[in-house]
Amino acid sequence: MKDLLRPDLVFRLTGRLWVESAADRFMGIGRLELLGLIQQHGSISRAAQGMGMSYKRAWDLVSSLNAQSARPLVLTQTGRRHRVTAEGERLIAEFEALQARFLAAEAAEAERLF
């Protein structure tokens, strides 16, 4: 491919990783960030603010995650507090590891191509 590219331009390889079902997106980098912020703040509202999204959008994403998961990933507790469950923490760790492998493969392909 190198011989097909103009030498005066800088090229890069980009991509995004998602885990999807036939019905809906399950996990991606945005949902990973949302779960992390809920874990940090104990609040969907504060997590949404931290991402610059509406509470409704954040709530819809959490509802989608919980609906597609075998067990809840985020629970609502007394006083409108939210907690990422052990399963949610495992999903965070698994997706972070998957994302790291994806970025390593992307970097290796970029090196090969350019």
GICOR-V386675 format. One record per run of one state. SS is the DSSP state (2 for helix, 1 for strand, 0 for the rest). FROM is the first residue (numbers start at 1). TO is the last residue. If there is no record, write none. Layout:
ss = {SS;SS}
from = {FROM;FROM}
to = {TO;TO}
//
This chain:
ss = {0;2;0;1;0;1;2;0;2;0;2;0;1;0;1;0;2;0}
from = {1;2;5;18;21;25;29;42;44;52;55;69;74;78;81;85;86;114}
to = {1;4;17;20;24;28;41;43;51;54;68;73;77;80;84;85;113;114}
//
